[in-house]
Amino acid sequence: MTTHVQALENGKYRVNVVMEWKKVPKKRLHDVISFALPELGDDYNIEANSLTGKQLVVAENIETGETRTIAYEYTNTPSEEADFFYVSPAERVVLSQNLKNDWGDYKVRSIIQTLTGVIQESEELNTHALHVNGGYSHQIHPDENWSVRFFPYEFRIDINQLVNGDPYQTPDSFDRYLQAETQLIMK
């Protein structure tokens, strides 16, 4: 997993979190990919309408060796797709993605997931640095009642906080939580 920050114009910055599976997991359930602005107060805001997510899946036909690439896209717009996002504009974004399974004779061989969004400086900017934490958590036990709304967590705490009192989730429902931090220093 990597987290990148790119300076744009007019006090805006593009954040891109990428999760590339080196080995495709056997269990492909609801995973979350996210980024947060830790301890920045009112210095930056996440532009909710700029948020997009992608899942690129490469599958191979086990009989012929033919490969297919399928891209799934997620946008934070006023539609059914927006249910995949949890957004707190001054703090964090979480995107829920259901990892795609094998279909027919095709077996999934590669999965790459991304979350992209724009951050805007506030007029009251009090810092010369932008810290962004990217995160990822992989669900390993099925649960029909799983929902992204159960993920309003802080990024500097452990996986136990992901369940946040939800009776349908336990800490062992998830593999470990990955985090990658990046920092941009402005002159």
N, C-alpha and C positions, 0 to 999 in steps of 0.2 A: 504494500500500500504506500502511495506517495501523496503528498500534499504540495501543491504549487500555488504561488501568488504572483500575479503579473500586474504591474502598474499600467493603468490605462490613462485617459485624460481626465481633467477636471476633478481630481481627488477620488477617482474610482479605481477599484482593483478587482481583477478577476481571480476567483479561487477555483481550483480544479483538484478534486480528490479522485484518485484512480486506484481501484482494487483489481489486481490481476491475479487470478488463481494459478499457481504453479502446478498444482495437482487438483483436478476437479473433485469436489467433495461428493461423497456418496449420498449424503442427505442434502437436499436442496430445498430449503424452506424459506420463510420470511427472514431476510437479512436486512440490516440497516447500515447505510453508509451516511456519513455526517461530517459537518464541520462546525466549529464554534469559535467565538471571539472571547477568549478568557480574560477576565479582569480588565476590560477596556472601557467600562462605564458607558458614557454617552458619546465616545469619540467616533464610533463607526456604526453604520446600520446596514443590514442585509436587505438588498432589494428583492423582495419576495417574488415579484413578477419576472425576475431574471433567472430563476432557478430551473435547471433542467437536469435530468438524469438519463443515463443510457446503460443498456446491458447488451453487450455484443457476445453472441454465442456462436461458436463454430462446432458443427456436428459432422461426424463421418458415418457414411453408410458402411456397416461392417461386412457386407457382402461384396460391394463394388469398389470401395475405397473412395468414392465420390464424397466431396465435402460441401456443406452448405453453410453459409453465414447468414445469420438472422440478427437484426438490430431491433431492440425494443427501446422506445423513448418514453420518458416521463416528463411532464411539464407541470408547473405549479400555476395552473389557470383555473378559472371558475368552471370546472367540469368534474366528471367522475375521477379523472386522473389526479386531481388535487388531493384526493384522499390518501395518496401515497406519501405526502409531505407533512411534517410537523415543523412549523416555522415560528421562531421567536425572533423578530427582526433585529433586536439589539444583542442577541446572544448566540443563537444556534439554529441549525437546519438539520433535520433528519429525514432521510428518504428510505422508505421501505421498498424492497424489491424481492419478489419471489424468484429465486434462482430457477432457471428453466431446466426441465427434465428431458430425458431421452424421448424420442418419438419414433414409433415404427422401427425400421431397421437402422435409424440414425442414433448414434451415441454421442453425447456431448463430450467434446475433447478440450474445449477452451472456453473460459468465461472471463470477460473484462467488464467491470462496472465503473461508472463515473458519476460524479455529482459536481455540477458547475453552477456558480452564481457570482453576482457582482456585489461588492461592498462599497459603500459611499462614505467618505469622511463627513463628519458633522461640522457645522459652523463653529462649534465650540471645541475644536480639536485641541487636546492638551498633551499630545505625545508625538514623538518622532519615530515611533515604531509601530508596526502592525504585526501582531501575533495571531496565527491561525492554527488551530488544532484540527486535524482530520481524524476521523475515527471510523471503525468498522466492527460490527459484531455479527457472528454467524450463528443462526439458530440450529440446534442439533436435535431437538425433540419436538414432534408435532403438537400443535395445539390449535384447534379450530377457532378459538376466541382471541387469537393474537391480533393486536392492532398497534399501529404506529403511535396512537395516542398515549400509550403507556411508556413513552420514552422521553419525557421531559427531564433529562438527567444532566448533571454537571459533568464536564469532561475530565476533571482531575480526580475522580473517584473510581472505585473498582466496579466490576461487573455486578456486584450485589445491588448497587443502586439502580441498575436498569429495571429491576422488577418493581421498585417503588410502591410496594404494598399491593400489587396486583395479585389477586387470588389465583389467577390462571398461570402465572409465571413463577418459576423458581430459578435461582442462580444457575442451576445445572441444566436449564433449558438452552443455554447458550454456550458456545465454545468461548474462548477468551476474547477479550475486547482489545483490538489493536488501535494504536494511536500514533500519528506522525505529526510533528509540529514543524511549522516553517515561520520565519520571521523576515519582514521587509523593513529596512531602515531607510527613512526618508531624510534627505539633507536639507 
